[in-house]
Amino acid sequence: SEVIAYYIARERVNTRTVEEAILRTAEKIKGAYGLVIASPQKLIGVRDPLGLKPLCLGKRGEAYIFASESCALSAIGAEFVRDVRPGEIVTISEGQVFSNTELCQKQQAHCVFEYIYFARLDSKIDGVSVYESRLKAGEALAKVYPAEADMVAGVPDSGITAAQGYAKASGIPFGMAFYKNSYVGRTFIKPTQEERESSVRLKLSVLEQAVKGKNLVLVDDSIVRGTTIANLIRLLKQAGAGKVHVRISSPPFLYPCYYGTDVPSNKQLLAVSHSTEEIRRMIGADSLGYMKVEDLAAMAEGLPLCKACFDNRYPTEI
């Protein structure tokens, strides 16, 4: 963010308008970004040409609003106007909307992890419902990796909707296996193993009466290092659960992301150095199934996606 602001300020010295300075800056930078820039008289939204990061435009009364997700507009009583196009620079000035599409291009690559994990459930991104995407992911998992179980449960929060999709497609009842403490942040980005394990215990507690004596399908959004899911399986079995069949609503995470996921090196990724069967044994699951890469397109209604963290096909030069 600091580098982008510096470039805009430097270009502004030699340009007639702030929009021209932003355009020159956007021509130089590569990668993922969604920017909202305020000048004394203008509000400007910019989205990267590939559409890796989401950005949308809303309106409340006579005021225009930019937000990364449509749910932010709903939260303040604003109406959704439209998504900012990949590569588009939208300027709000004196109550009017101006659009520059010089950087718009044919190639697009929307981040698949927005639909799997990042985005809030009540958002729509580029016309695709996050809620519907996660339901479809669960349904796809149930078709490819069925299991004999008494209950389907999700790891809060992003695993829950996928679990509901799995339950719908499989006919196995959906239930809640965990209570989530809302006052603990993300666990996978904690710097040490001890901190991650401690945070998991603080964040989630098992609903013993719901799981005791039952075989479970446990749905989660991803496995990064494997520590969180291993702790949860251990807690479930300590609470009296029988078999725990793990289903993951994303493919194996194999490659580092340079566009926003907080995993800079594949040395931190369990699936890089271990087979699915090895991971199953390490986490203590009775079976393990991952989402197929080829099912991701249907999950996002055919939207062109960046799946580099799964298939090593980066959409732009690193």
Secondary structure, DSSP 4 states (H G I P E B T S, - for coil): -HHHHHHHHHHHTTSSSHHHHHHHHHHH--S--EEEEE-SSEEEEEE-TT--S--EEEEETTEEEEESSHHHHHHTTPEEEEEPPTT-EEEEETTEEEEE-TT--S---EEHHIIIIIS-TT-EETTEEHHHHHHHHHHHHHHHS----SEEEE-TTHHHHHHHHHHHHH-PPB---EEE-TT---STT-SSHHHHHHHHHHHEEE-HHHHTT--EEEEES--SSSHHHHHHHHHHHHTT---EEEEESS----S--SSSSS---GGG-HHHHS-HHHHHHHHT-SEEEE--GGGHHHHTTT--EE-HHHH---SS--
